[in-house]
Amino acid sequence: MRRSPFRWLIPTFLALQLGLLWIQGAQLHRQNQVLVGLREDIQALTESIEGSQSPAAFQEEGEAVPASFGPPATPPRQVAVLGAEEEQESVAKELKATRDSADKAVKDAREAQSKLSLEENSRKAEEARKVQAATSSWLTWVWVAVGLVALALVGRSVIRRRA
């Protein structure tokens, strides 16, 4: 009785497939650990952003920002009709100073928002790069495994034809 020289071929391929499944599981575990780390980083960043925001960051553009945070100014006394023009000029100056202060606050808020946006975009790009690197590393192993399975099926068909 003659034994086939390929009798160990199928068990070898099964062992190889088992090894590839083990490698795939290790890759998935590593990818899961990376994603858990990214999730923790996102939570820490969110808590940091929530903790650092002030009420001034939520103001709309149309709202006026007070020039100072001291006690409200007392209105000047009206002494005579001749002082009315001076009073109007001082009120106009105060109004202009308040508008300038509001414009400066809006400008500062926009700059801060654009900086946060740039930092957020760079962080998202870094996360996407990490996920892409993790995906591509195990994806190569998947393609190698698929190739080996296809090779095993072709080898099996060749062996069956000869038998």
BALOBA-1460 file (C-alpha; in Angstrom, 3 decimals):
// residues 163
<rec num="1" residu="m" x="0.000" y="0.000" z="0.000"/>
<rec num="2" residu="r" x="1.469" y="3.274" z="-1.123"/>
<rec num="3" residu="r" x="1.099" y="6.381" z="0.987"/>
<rec num="4" residu="s" x="0.627" y="9.747" z="-0.646"/>
<rec num="5" residu="p" x="3.530" y="12.176" z="-0.241"/>
<rec num="6" residu="f" x="0.982" y="14.898" z="0.460"/>
<rec num="7" residu="r" x="-0.569" y="13.266" z="3.520"/>
<rec num="8" residu="w" x="0.805" y="15.950" z="5.830"/>
<rec num="9" residu="l" x="-0.254" y="18.784" z="3.551"/>
<rec num="10" residu="i" x="-3.771" y="19.234" z="4.920"/>
<rec num="11" residu="p" x="-2.762" y="19.104" z="8.610"/>
<rec num="12" residu="t" x="0.071" y="21.542" z="7.829"/>
<rec num="13" residu="f" x="-2.321" y="23.954" z="6.183"/>
<rec num="14" residu="l" x="-4.765" y="23.621" z="9.077"/>
<rec num="15" residu="a" x="-1.975" y="24.391" z="11.543"/>
<rec num="16" residu="l" x="-0.903" y="27.341" z="9.390"/>
<rec num="17" residu="q" x="-4.469" y="28.614" z="9.291"/>
<rec num="18" residu="l" x="-4.710" y="28.267" z="13.069"/>
<rec num="19" residu="g" x="-1.500" y="30.261" z="13.432"/>
<rec num="20" residu="l" x="-2.824" y="32.977" z="11.142"/>
<rec num="21" residu="l" x="-6.039" y="33.167" z="13.138"/>
<rec num="22" residu="w" x="-3.967" y="33.569" z="16.297"/>
<rec num="23" residu="i" x="-1.983" y="36.404" z="14.646"/>
<rec num="24" residu="q" x="-5.211" y="38.058" z="13.521"/>
<rec num="25" residu="g" x="-6.581" y="37.850" z="17.061"/>
<rec num="26" residu="a" x="-3.400" y="39.452" z="18.409"/>
<rec num="27" residu="q" x="-3.686" y="42.242" z="15.830"/>
<rec num="28" residu="l" x="-7.329" y="42.837" z="16.735"/>
<rec num="29" residu="h" x="-6.419" y="42.926" z="20.419"/>
<rec num="30" residu="r" x="-3.688" y="45.499" z="19.733"/>
<rec num="31" residu="q" x="-6.074" y="47.582" z="17.626"/>
<rec num="32" residu="n" x="-8.626" y="47.445" z="20.450"/>
<rec num="33" residu="q" x="-5.988" y="48.671" z="22.909"/>
<rec num="34" residu="v" x="-5.137" y="51.579" z="20.573"/>
<rec num="35" residu="l" x="-8.816" y="52.495" z="20.264"/>
<rec num="36" residu="v" x="-9.271" y="52.343" z="24.047"/>
<rec num="37" residu="g" x="-6.280" y="54.664" z="24.444"/>
<rec num="38" residu="l" x="-7.719" y="57.056" z="21.870"/>
<rec num="39" residu="r" x="-11.053" y="57.007" z="23.682"/>
<rec num="40" residu="e" x="-9.349" y="57.899" z="26.966"/>
<rec num="41" residu="d" x="-7.447" y="60.711" z="25.231"/>
<rec num="42" residu="i" x="-10.689" y="62.067" z="23.781"/>
<rec num="43" residu="q" x="-12.386" y="61.955" z="27.179"/>
<rec num="44" residu="a" x="-9.457" y="63.765" z="28.803"/>
<rec num="45" residu="l" x="-9.479" y="66.388" z="26.044"/>
<rec num="46" residu="t" x="-13.227" y="66.869" z="26.377"/>
<rec num="47" residu="e" x="-12.955" y="67.307" z="30.142"/>
<rec num="48" residu="s" x="-10.089" y="69.740" z="29.659"/>
<rec num="49" residu="i" x="-12.034" y="71.808" z="27.130"/>
<rec num="50" residu="e" x="-15.167" y="71.823" z="29.296"/>
<rec num="51" residu="g" x="-13.132" y="72.878" z="32.326"/>
<rec num="52" residu="s" x="-11.335" y="75.717" z="30.562"/>
<rec num="53" residu="q" x="-14.275" y="77.391" z="28.837"/>
<rec num="54" residu="s" x="-15.488" y="80.617" z="30.360"/>
<rec num="55" residu="p" x="-18.921" y="82.220" z="30.048"/>
<rec num="56" residu="a" x="-17.443" y="84.846" z="27.705"/>
<rec num="57" residu="a" x="-16.802" y="82.131" z="25.132"/>
<rec num="58" residu="f" x="-20.519" y="81.582" z="24.672"/>
<rec num="59" residu="q" x="-21.409" y="85.207" z="23.911"/>
<rec num="60" residu="e" x="-22.821" y="86.010" z="20.519"/>
<rec num="61" residu="e" x="-21.251" y="88.595" z="18.243"/>
<rec num="62" residu="g" x="-24.025" y="91.120" z="18.674"/>
<rec num="63" residu="e" x="-23.819" y="91.334" z="22.444"/>
<rec num="64" residu="a" x="-21.856" y="94.125" z="24.065"/>
<rec num="65" residu="v" x="-19.020" y="93.355" z="26.451"/>
<rec num="66" residu="p" x="-18.526" y="95.766" z="29.370"/>
<rec num="67" residu="a" x="-15.334" y="97.834" z="29.213"/>
<rec num="68" residu="s" x="-14.463" y="97.007" z="32.805"/>
<rec num="69" residu="f" x="-15.730" y="94.665" z="35.444"/>
<rec num="70" residu="g" x="-15.814" y="97.243" z="38.223"/>
<rec num="71" residu="p" x="-18.939" y="98.764" z="39.792"/>
<rec num="72" residu="p" x="-21.289" y="100.493" z="37.364"/>
<rec num="73" residu="a" x="-20.434" y="104.113" z="36.677"/>
<rec num="74" residu="t" x="-22.620" y="106.697" z="38.363"/>
<rec num="75" residu="p" x="-24.392" y="108.963" z="35.918"/>
<rec num="76" residu="p" x="-22.987" y="112.504" z="35.865"/>
<rec num="77" residu="r" x="-25.136" y="115.218" z="37.373"/>
<rec num="78" residu="q" x="-26.819" y="117.603" z="35.042"/>
<rec num="79" residu="v" x="-25.794" y="121.066" z="36.143"/>
<rec num="80" residu="a" x="-26.951" y="123.248" z="33.356"/>
<rec num="81" residu="v" x="-28.004" y="123.195" z="29.741"/>
<rec num="82" residu="l" x="-24.518" y="124.309" z="28.725"/>
<rec num="83" residu="g" x="-23.031" y="121.016" z="30.087"/>
<rec num="84" residu="a" x="-25.353" y="118.915" z="27.919"/>
<rec num="85" residu="e" x="-22.991" y="119.003" z="24.920"/>
<rec num="86" residu="e" x="-20.040" y="117.960" z="27.094"/>
<rec num="87" residu="e" x="-22.138" y="115.198" z="28.566"/>
<rec num="88" residu="q" x="-23.091" y="113.955" z="25.104"/>
<rec num="89" residu="e" x="-19.431" y="113.938" z="24.091"/>
<rec num="90" residu="s" x="-18.439" y="111.974" z="27.188"/>
<rec num="91" residu="v" x="-21.283" y="109.496" z="26.603"/>
<rec num="92" residu="a" x="-20.181" y="109.134" z="22.978"/>
<rec num="93" residu="k" x="-16.601" y="108.477" z="24.127"/>
<rec num="94" residu="e" x="-17.761" y="105.881" z="26.646"/>
<rec num="95" residu="l" x="-19.945" y="104.253" z="23.991"/>
<rec num="96" residu="k" x="-17.021" y="104.166" z="21.552"/>
<rec num="97" residu="a" x="-14.755" y="102.674" z="24.235"/>
<rec num="98" residu="t" x="-17.384" y="100.024" z="24.989"/>
<rec num="99" residu="r" x="-17.742" y="99.170" z="21.288"/>
<rec num="100" residu="d" x="-13.965" y="98.958" z="20.891"/>
<rec num="101" residu="s" x="-13.796" y="96.678" z="23.908"/>
<rec num="102" residu="a" x="-16.586" y="94.501" z="22.497"/>
<rec num="103" residu="d" x="-14.866" y="94.319" z="19.090"/>
<rec num="104" residu="k" x="-11.584" y="93.352" z="20.764"/>
<rec num="105" residu="a" x="-13.323" y="90.655" z="22.835"/>
<rec num="106" residu="v" x="-15.025" y="89.226" z="19.735"/>
<rec num="107" residu="k" x="-11.707" y="89.254" z="17.865"/>
<rec num="108" residu="d" x="-9.954" y="87.478" z="20.760"/>
<rec num="109" residu="a" x="-12.747" y="84.904" z="20.981"/>
<rec num="110" residu="r" x="-12.514" y="84.210" z="17.245"/>
<rec num="111" residu="e" x="-8.734" y="83.773" z="17.477"/>
<rec num="112" residu="a" x="-9.120" y="81.363" z="20.395"/>
<rec num="113" residu="q" x="-11.797" y="79.426" z="18.516"/>
<rec num="114" residu="s" x="-9.621" y="79.151" z="15.401"/>
<rec num="115" residu="k" x="-6.667" y="77.924" z="17.514"/>
<rec num="116" residu="l" x="-8.885" y="75.308" z="19.159"/>
<rec num="117" residu="s" x="-10.190" y="74.311" z="15.742"/>
<rec num="118" residu="l" x="-6.649" y="73.890" z="14.377"/>
<rec num="119" residu="e" x="-5.605" y="71.835" z="17.402"/>
<rec num="120" residu="e" x="-8.742" y="69.698" z="17.088"/>
<rec num="121" residu="n" x="-8.111" y="69.102" z="13.370"/>
<rec num="122" residu="s" x="-4.505" y="68.088" z="13.999"/>
<rec num="123" residu="r" x="-5.597" y="65.753" z="16.788"/>
<rec num="124" residu="k" x="-8.216" y="64.159" z="14.511"/>
<rec num="125" residu="a" x="-5.629" y="63.722" z="11.753"/>
<rec num="126" residu="e" x="-3.250" y="62.045" z="14.211"/>
<rec num="127" residu="e" x="-6.015" y="59.687" z="15.395"/>
<rec num="128" residu="a" x="-6.941" y="58.840" z="11.808"/>
<rec num="129" residu="r" x="-3.280" y="58.106" z="11.038"/>
<rec num="130" residu="k" x="-3.011" y="55.785" z="14.053"/>
<rec num="131" residu="v" x="-6.192" y="53.914" z="13.111"/>
<rec num="132" residu="q" x="-5.021" y="53.643" z="9.492"/>
<rec num="133" residu="a" x="-1.646" y="52.270" z="10.623"/>
<rec num="134" residu="a" x="-3.315" y="49.697" z="12.882"/>
<rec num="135" residu="t" x="-5.740" y="48.692" z="10.132"/>
<rec num="136" residu="s" x="-3.099" y="48.358" z="7.449"/>
<rec num="137" residu="s" x="-0.854" y="46.221" z="9.669"/>
<rec num="138" residu="w" x="-3.441" y="43.499" z="10.236"/>
<rec num="139" residu="l" x="-4.974" y="43.882" z="6.770"/>
<rec num="140" residu="t" x="-1.740" y="42.616" z="5.171"/>
<rec num="141" residu="w" x="-1.944" y="39.496" z="7.309"/>
<rec num="142" residu="v" x="-5.536" y="38.963" z="6.233"/>
<rec num="143" residu="w" x="-4.548" y="39.137" z="2.550"/>
<rec num="144" residu="v" x="-1.665" y="36.722" z="3.169"/>
<rec num="145" residu="a" x="-4.078" y="34.321" z="4.884"/>
<rec num="146" residu="v" x="-6.565" y="34.591" z="2.008"/>
<rec num="147" residu="g" x="-3.751" y="33.887" z="-0.445"/>
<rec num="148" residu="l" x="-2.650" y="30.840" z="1.518"/>
<rec num="149" residu="v" x="-6.203" y="29.522" z="1.679"/>
<rec num="150" residu="a" x="-6.547" y="29.999" z="-2.084"/>
<rec num="151" residu="l" x="-3.205" y="28.249" z="-2.593"/>
<rec num="152" residu="a" x="-4.350" y="25.393" z="-0.351"/>
<rec num="153" residu="l" x="-7.566" y="24.993" z="-2.380"/>
<rec num="154" residu="v" x="-5.615" y="24.949" z="-5.644"/>
<rec num="155" residu="g" x="-3.173" y="22.424" z="-4.189"/>
<rec num="156" residu="r" x="-6.044" y="20.281" z="-2.999"/>
<rec num="157" residu="s" x="-7.644" y="20.270" z="-6.431"/>
<rec num="158" residu="v" x="-4.310" y="19.322" z="-8.025"/>
<rec num="159" residu="i" x="-3.885" y="16.466" z="-5.553"/>
<rec num="160" residu="r" x="-7.422" y="15.205" z="-6.209"/>
<rec num="161" residu="r" x="-6.876" y="15.232" z="-9.967"/>
<rec num="162" residu="r" x="-3.719" y="13.138" z="-9.634"/>
<rec num="163" residu="a" x="-5.337" y="10.645" z="-7.326"/>
